[in-house]
């Protein structure tokens, strides 16, 4: 009698399958309700789940090919991701936001290089699943790093892709034995993919890997050939960060915050339902009025104490007592 996907206020999806990829990761497939925009390969979406009575939002890459129902592949790191991996079952309802992101395949045919590590493989899987069946003239080199074969996402599928598609060249690097890919110089890239300078390159993985890639492509005067997907922002570290008592006035709740913890995380831990999106200071979905106090932008280090100013809670931290209109 009741369809959980029908809502005039909140986009939702119902889980249709849960498949464990490794002991600590799972692919969660879901059927979205009306209002969902079909995703493009490489995009992500915000996913909301209820934990202890509070709705928590995180952004996850969509791993299925374009034109297919969406799915996310989640590794059990952090409170929300662990909850999704350990407890999600078929029939559960997820809260959704429309797909977004600019980590997208080029519009025309191009030789491609994909450098990924760990869960950074997820947006690239959507690209491979979209591109390889349609474009027999594709030319894609994937260099993926993971700690061990047992911890590698989509290992069997990647091997099958490599066997079935001559357009794909796959290089696995198991860092427990071979060490991490060194992007500080061109030496390893020259060996793995000698023509890498002529390829459009996509990089997704740990922050240090992304930073090294950006420096290298800039040094080689090829920044326009590099597209980077960051799961986390580059945050400003201040050893003198003070923190303080944060008061969420509309919710009538208080929480003690550390000086390097975002107000969004503080609020969620306190059970306050705050808007959020990318959680990286990009989309500005989390804008919340500052009633009083001083906050520090964790990305730039700038201070703000203007009453009524809209602050990004995902990259703002308390510097002394803070009151938010939330």
C-alpha positions as CSV (number, residue, x, y, z in Angstrom):
1,X,0.0,0.0,0.0
2,X,3.0,2.3,0.5
3,X,5.7,3.0,-2.0
4,X,8.9,4.1,-0.2
5,X,10.2,5.8,-3.4
6,X,7.3,8.3,-3.6
7,X,8.2,11.6,-1.9
8,X,7.6,15.1,-3.0
9,X,10.4,16.4,-0.9
10,X,13.3,13.9,-0.9
11,X,14.6,11.7,-3.7
12,X,15.0,8.1,-2.6
13,X,16.2,4.7,-3.9
14,X,15.5,1.2,-2.8
15,X,18.4,-1.3,-2.6
16,X,18.0,-4.1,-5.1
17,X,21.2,-6.1,-4.4
18,X,24.2,-6.1,-2.2
19,X,27.3,-7.9,-3.4
20,X,30.5,-8.1,-1.4
21,X,33.6,-7.4,-3.4
22,X,36.2,-8.0,-0.7
23,X,35.9,-8.7,3.0
24,X,35.7,-5.0,3.7
25,X,33.8,-3.7,0.7
26,X,30.4,-4.1,-1.0
27,X,28.6,-3.0,-4.2
28,X,25.1,-1.7,-3.4
29,X,22.7,-1.6,-6.3
30,X,19.6,0.5,-6.0
31,X,16.5,1.6,-8.0
32,X,16.0,5.3,-7.8
33,X,12.6,6.9,-7.6
34,X,11.2,9.6,-9.9
35,X,13.3,12.7,-10.3
36,X,16.6,10.8,-10.6
37,X,18.8,12.1,-13.5
38,X,20.6,9.3,-15.4
39,X,24.3,9.5,-14.5
40,X,27.2,9.9,-16.8
41,X,30.3,7.7,-16.5
42,X,32.6,9.0,-13.8
43,X,30.0,11.0,-11.8
44,X,29.1,10.6,-8.1
45,X,26.0,11.1,-6.0
46,X,25.3,12.0,-2.4
47,X,23.8,9.0,-0.5
48,X,22.0,9.5,2.8
49,X,21.4,6.9,5.5
50,X,19.8,7.0,8.9
51,X,22.2,6.1,11.8
52,X,21.0,6.4,15.4
53,X,18.2,8.7,14.4
54,X,20.3,11.1,12.4
55,X,20.6,11.3,8.6
56,X,24.2,11.1,7.4
57,X,25.2,12.0,3.9
58,X,28.3,11.0,2.0
59,X,29.4,11.2,-1.7
60,X,30.1,8.0,-3.6
61,X,31.1,7.4,-7.2
62,X,28.5,5.6,-9.3
63,X,30.1,2.4,-10.7
64,X,27.7,1.2,-13.3
65,X,27.7,2.0,-17.0
66,X,25.7,4.8,-18.4
67,X,22.1,3.8,-19.0
68,X,22.0,1.2,-16.2
69,X,20.5,1.5,-12.7
70,X,23.0,3.1,-10.4
71,X,25.2,1.3,-7.9
72,X,28.0,2.4,-5.4
73,X,30.9,0.4,-4.2
74,X,31.8,1.2,-0.6
75,X,34.8,0.3,1.5
76,X,34.3,0.1,5.3
77,X,36.3,3.1,6.3
78,X,34.5,5.6,8.5
79,X,31.2,5.5,10.3
80,X,28.8,5.9,7.3
81,X,30.8,3.7,4.9
82,X,31.1,0.9,7.5
83,X,27.4,1.1,8.2
84,X,26.6,0.7,4.5
85,X,28.9,-2.2,4.1
86,X,28.0,-4.1,7.3
87,X,24.2,-3.5,7.5
88,X,22.7,-2.7,4.1
89,X,20.3,-5.3,2.7
90,X,17.9,-5.7,-0.2
91,X,14.8,-3.6,0.3
92,X,16.5,-0.8,2.4
93,X,15.7,2.8,1.4
94,X,18.5,5.2,0.6
95,X,18.2,9.0,0.5
96,X,19.6,10.4,-2.8
97,X,20.8,13.5,-4.5
98,X,21.1,13.8,-8.3
99,X,24.4,12.7,-9.9
100,X,27.1,15.4,-10.3
101,X,30.7,15.8,-11.1
102,X,33.1,16.7,-14.0
103,X,35.3,13.6,-13.9
104,X,34.0,12.6,-17.3
105,X,35.1,10.8,-20.5
106,X,36.2,13.1,-23.3
107,X,33.6,13.7,-26.0
108,X,35.7,12.5,-28.8
109,X,38.0,9.5,-29.3
110,X,41.3,9.9,-27.4
111,X,44.0,7.5,-26.1
112,X,43.4,7.4,-22.4
113,X,45.5,6.7,-19.3
114,X,43.8,5.9,-16.0
115,X,45.9,6.0,-12.8
116,X,44.0,4.8,-9.8
117,X,44.6,3.4,-6.3
118,X,42.3,1.8,-3.8
119,X,38.7,3.0,-4.0
120,X,39.8,5.5,-6.6
121,X,39.1,2.8,-9.1
122,X,35.3,3.2,-8.7
123,X,34.6,6.1,-11.1
124,X,37.0,4.6,-13.6
125,X,35.0,1.3,-13.5
126,X,31.9,3.2,-14.7
127,X,34.0,4.7,-17.5
128,X,35.4,1.2,-18.6
129,X,31.9,-0.4,-18.4
130,X,30.6,2.4,-20.6
131,X,33.4,2.8,-23.1
132,X,34.7,-0.7,-23.8
133,X,31.5,-2.4,-25.1
134,X,30.7,0.6,-27.4
135,X,34.1,1.7,-28.7
136,X,36.1,-1.1,-30.3
137,X,38.7,1.6,-31.4
138,X,39.2,2.7,-27.8
139,X,42.8,2.8,-26.5
140,X,42.9,2.7,-22.7
141,X,45.8,2.0,-20.3
142,X,44.8,1.4,-16.6
143,X,47.4,1.4,-13.9
144,X,45.8,0.4,-10.7
145,X,47.4,0.1,-7.3
146,X,46.1,-1.8,-4.3
147,X,47.8,-3.4,-1.3
148,X,47.2,-7.1,-2.2
149,X,45.1,-9.1,-4.6
150,X,42.6,-10.0,-1.9
151,X,42.0,-6.3,-1.2
152,X,41.6,-5.3,-4.9
153,X,38.2,-4.2,-6.0
154,X,36.7,-5.8,-9.2
155,X,39.9,-7.9,-9.7
156,X,38.2,-10.7,-11.6
157,X,36.1,-8.4,-13.8
158,X,39.2,-6.3,-14.6
159,X,41.1,-9.5,-15.7
160,X,38.1,-10.5,-17.9
161,X,38.0,-7.0,-19.5
162,X,41.7,-7.2,-20.2
163,X,41.2,-10.6,-21.9
164,X,38.2,-9.7,-23.9
165,X,39.1,-6.2,-25.0
166,X,42.2,-5.6,-27.0
167,X,41.6,-1.9,-26.5
168,X,42.5,-2.2,-22.8
169,X,45.9,-2.6,-21.3
170,X,45.7,-3.4,-17.6
171,X,48.6,-3.0,-15.1
172,X,48.1,-4.1,-11.5
173,X,50.5,-2.9,-8.9
174,X,50.3,-4.6,-5.5
175,X,52.0,-2.1,-3.2
176,X,52.6,-4.6,-0.3
177,X,55.3,-6.2,-2.5
178,X,56.0,-3.6,-5.2
179,X,55.7,-0.3,-3.4
180,X,53.7,2.7,-4.4
181,X,53.7,4.2,-7.9
182,X,56.3,6.9,-7.9
183,X,55.0,10.1,-9.6
184,X,57.7,12.3,-8.3
185,X,59.6,11.7,-11.6
186,X,58.6,10.4,-15.0
187,X,60.8,7.2,-14.7
188,X,58.0,4.7,-13.8
189,X,55.5,6.2,-16.1
190,X,57.9,6.0,-19.0
191,X,58.3,2.3,-18.3
192,X,54.6,1.5,-17.8
193,X,53.2,3.7,-20.5
194,X,55.9,5.2,-22.8
195,X,53.4,7.4,-24.7
196,X,51.7,8.8,-21.6
197,X,52.4,12.4,-22.6
198,X,50.1,12.0,-25.6
199,X,47.2,10.5,-23.6
200,X,44.3,12.2,-21.7
201,X,44.9,11.1,-18.2
202,X,42.5,10.6,-15.3
203,X,43.8,10.2,-11.8
204,X,41.9,9.1,-8.7
205,X,43.3,7.9,-5.4
206,X,45.0,9.0,-2.2
207,X,45.6,12.7,-1.8
208,X,49.4,12.4,-2.0
209,X,49.1,10.6,-5.4
210,X,46.9,13.3,-6.7
211,X,49.2,16.1,-5.5
212,X,52.2,14.3,-7.2
213,X,50.4,13.9,-10.4
214,X,49.4,17.5,-10.6
215,X,53.0,18.6,-9.9
216,X,54.4,16.2,-12.6
217,X,51.9,17.2,-15.3
218,X,52.5,20.8,-14.5
219,X,56.3,20.3,-14.7
220,X,55.8,18.6,-18.1
221,X,53.7,21.5,-19.2
222,X,50.7,19.2,-19.7
223,X,48.2,20.4,-17.1
224,X,45.4,20.5,-19.7
225,X,45.8,16.7,-20.3
226,X,45.1,15.8,-16.6
227,X,41.8,15.4,-14.9
228,X,41.8,14.7,-11.1
229,X,39.0,13.4,-8.9
230,X,39.5,14.3,-5.2
231,X,37.5,12.5,-2.6
232,X,38.8,14.7,0.2
233,X,39.8,18.4,0.2
234,X,43.2,19.7,0.9
235,X,42.8,21.1,4.4
236,X,44.6,23.8,6.3
237,X,46.4,22.5,9.4
238,X,46.8,25.0,12.2
239,X,48.6,23.9,15.4
240,X,47.0,26.7,17.3
241,X,43.4,25.8,16.3
242,X,41.3,26.4,19.4
243,X,38.0,24.7,18.9
244,X,35.1,25.4,21.2
245,X,31.5,24.9,22.2
246,X,29.2,24.8,19.1
247,X,25.6,25.6,19.6
248,X,23.1,24.6,16.9
249,X,20.3,26.9,17.7
250,X,17.4,25.6,15.7
251,X,18.1,22.0,16.8
252,X,18.7,23.1,20.4
253,X,21.9,21.1,20.7
254,X,25.4,21.7,21.8
255,X,28.7,19.9,21.1
256,X,32.3,20.5,21.9
257,X,34.4,20.7,18.8
258,X,38.1,20.4,18.1
259,X,39.8,23.1,16.1
260,X,40.6,20.9,13.1
261,X,37.2,19.1,12.9
262,X,34.6,20.5,10.5
263,X,31.4,21.9,11.9
264,X,29.5,19.4,9.6
265,X,31.1,16.4,11.3
266,X,30.5,18.0,14.7
267,X,26.9,18.5,13.9
268,X,26.4,15.0,12.5
269,X,28.0,13.4,15.6
270,X,25.6,15.4,17.7
271,X,22.6,14.2,15.8
272,X,21.9,17.5,14.0
273,X,20.5,17.2,10.5
274,X,22.7,19.5,8.4
275,X,22.7,20.0,4.6
276,X,25.7,18.6,2.8
277,X,26.9,17.7,-0.6
278,X,30.5,17.1,-1.8
279,X,32.0,17.5,1.7
280,X,35.0,19.1,-0.1
281,X,34.1,22.8,-0.2
282,X,33.0,22.7,-3.8
283,X,29.3,22.4,-4.2
284,X,28.2,24.9,-1.4
285,X,25.2,22.7,-0.5
286,X,26.2,22.9,3.2
287,X,26.0,26.8,3.5
288,X,24.7,27.7,7.0
289,X,24.3,31.1,8.6
290,X,26.8,32.0,11.3
291,X,24.9,33.6,14.2
292,X,27.9,34.5,16.3
293,X,31.5,33.4,17.0
294,X,34.5,32.9,14.7
295,X,35.2,30.0,12.3
296,X,38.3,29.1,10.3
297,X,38.1,27.9,6.7
298,X,40.1,24.6,6.8
299,X,41.0,24.9,3.1
300,X,42.3,28.5,3.1
301,X,43.0,29.3,6.8
302,X,40.9,32.4,6.6
303,X,38.8,33.5,9.7
304,X,35.2,34.6,9.5
305,X,33.2,36.3,12.3
306,X,30.6,38.2,10.4
307,X,27.2,37.6,11.9
308,X,24.7,36.2,9.3
309,X,27.6,35.1,6.9
310,X,26.8,31.9,5.1
311,X,29.7,29.5,5.9
312,X,30.5,26.1,4.4
313,X,30.2,23.8,7.4
314,X,32.1,21.0,5.6
315,X,35.4,23.0,5.6
316,X,34.8,25.3,8.6
317,X,36.0,24.7,12.1
318,X,35.3,26.5,15.4
319,X,37.7,29.1,16.8
320,X,36.2,29.6,20.2
321,X,32.4,29.4,21.0
322,X,30.2,29.3,17.8
323,X,26.5,29.6,17.3
324,X,25.0,28.3,14.0
325,X,21.5,28.8,12.6
326,X,20.9,25.1,12.3
